């Protein structure tokens, strides 16, 4: 089951974002993410959070339309987005895309990036999408499609990456090792329409970008 979680960070209304929402089996709004959905004329299946960032008019709109709202106290041990992931897992989601999880709050952006590790550990396909980027966390293998010349970067987020193999890119690698803090993987690009990233050990962030 394909689930989209929409949070209250930066979200630009683009054809690609709309396509993702139209393809979703389950749409969850994380608190103020409900406002993004209302502005785009999408109805979430549920709104979850401590309701500190949802606009009053938005809340009344969804209450009028009988959208379920699951509220939590402000003093809690998990972010609203994390709570939405819990709900998605309960509903047996097999693929989770996070929208509106990047923006001005770097702490929230970083926390959301590393929610991808939680999904990877559970065997759930996860990604973050905004107007300019698709972000993935790789612990074994990833295949991505793109246009020739599309930027793609790899960033180690563990002490060292071993067995790194890149195919279909302008700068390929085979069985390489790169440490955390290396900029070796920045600003590669698609040479073919399919790119393959494989590692034998470590954790890697992969960003496919649009300049």
CORQUI-V701721 format. One record per residue. N is the residue number from 1. SS is DSSP state (h for helix, s for strand, l for the rest). D_CENTER is the distance of its C-alpha to the mean C-alpha in Angstrom with 2 decimals. Layout:
{{N/SS/D_CENTER} {N/SS/D_CENTER}}
This chain:
{{1/l/15.85} {2/s/12.82} {3/s/11.09} {4/s/9.12} {5/s/8.66} {6/s/9.70} {7/l/10.46} {8/l/13.28} {9/l/12.05} {10/l/12.65} {11/l/12.12} {12/l/14.49} {13/l/16.01} {14/l/15.93} {15/h/17.11} {16/h/13.90} {17/h/12.00} {18/h/15.09} {19/h/15.18} {20/h/11.87} {21/h/13.29} {22/h/16.63} {23/h/15.57} {24/l/14.02} {25/l/16.37} {26/s/15.11} {27/s/13.74} {28/s/13.41} {29/s/13.91} {30/s/13.35} {31/l/16.67} {32/l/16.82} {33/h/13.98} {34/h/16.98} {35/h/18.64} {36/h/16.08} {37/h/16.59} {38/h/20.31} {39/h/20.57} {40/l/19.03} {41/l/21.30} {42/l/18.84} {43/l/19.81} {44/l/17.42} {45/l/18.83} {46/s/18.63} {47/s/18.03} {48/s/17.41} {49/s/18.08} {50/l/21.01} {51/l/21.51} {52/l/22.15} {53/l/20.13} {54/l/20.67} {55/l/23.55} {56/h/26.77} {57/h/27.28} {58/h/23.85} {59/h/24.62} {60/h/28.05} {61/h/26.82} {62/h/24.62} {63/h/27.39} {64/h/29.83} {65/l/27.75} {66/l/27.61} {67/l/23.84} {68/s/23.45} {69/s/22.51} {70/s/21.95} {71/s/22.82} {72/l/22.72} {73/l/24.86} {74/l/23.67} {75/l/24.84} {76/l/22.43} {77/l/20.83} {78/l/17.19} {79/l/14.81} {80/h/14.39} {81/h/10.68} {82/h/11.98} {83/h/14.78} {84/h/12.77} {85/h/11.30} {86/h/15.03} {87/h/16.06} {88/h/13.80} {89/h/15.21} {90/h/18.63} {91/l/18.33} {92/l/17.71} {93/l/14.28} {94/l/13.87} {95/s/10.49} {96/s/7.55} {97/s/4.95} {98/s/3.76} {99/s/6.20} {100/l/8.68} {101/l/7.27} {102/l/9.03} {103/l/12.77} {104/l/16.17} {105/l/15.63} {106/h/14.88} {107/h/15.24} {108/h/12.50} {109/h/10.16} {110/h/11.26} {111/h/11.18} {112/h/7.55} {113/h/7.00} {114/h/9.54} {115/h/8.38} {116/h/6.99} {117/h/10.78} {118/h/11.81} {119/h/10.23} {120/h/11.77} {121/h/14.97} {122/l/15.17} {123/l/14.86} {124/l/11.89} {125/s/9.86} {126/s/6.15} {127/s/3.49} {128/s/1.69} {129/s/5.21} {130/l/8.24} {131/l/11.90} {132/l/12.36} {133/s/9.52} {134/s/7.28} {135/s/6.10} {136/s/7.08} {137/s/9.28} {138/s/12.66} {139/l/15.54} {140/l/17.70} {141/s/17.02} {142/s/14.72} {143/s/16.02} {144/s/14.70} {145/s/16.75} {146/l/17.54} {147/l/20.60} {148/l/23.08} {149/l/22.56} {150/l/18.81} {151/s/17.71} {152/s/15.82} {153/s/15.73} {154/s/15.58} {155/s/15.72} {156/s/17.31} {157/l/16.14} {158/l/19.05} {159/l/22.73} {160/s/23.19} {161/s/21.70} {162/s/24.40} {163/s/25.00} {164/s/22.56} {165/s/23.24} {166/s/21.88} {167/s/23.22} {168/l/23.16} {169/s/22.54} {170/l/25.18} {171/l/25.43} {172/l/25.37} {173/s/25.75} {174/s/27.35} {175/s/27.29} {176/s/26.61} {177/s/25.92} {178/s/24.17} {179/s/23.96} {180/l/21.41} {181/l/22.27} {182/l/23.18} {183/l/22.23} {184/l/23.39} {185/l/20.11} {186/l/19.40} {187/l/20.00} {188/s/20.69} {189/s/20.51} {190/s/20.85} {191/l/24.49} {192/l/24.08} {193/l/21.80} {194/s/20.26} {195/s/18.98} {196/s/19.04} {197/s/17.89} {198/s/19.64} {199/l/20.50} {200/l/23.06} {201/s/22.06} {202/l/19.60} {203/l/15.88} {204/s/14.31} {205/s/11.32} {206/s/11.29} {207/s/10.61} {208/s/11.97} {209/s/13.30} {210/l/15.68} {211/l/18.51}}
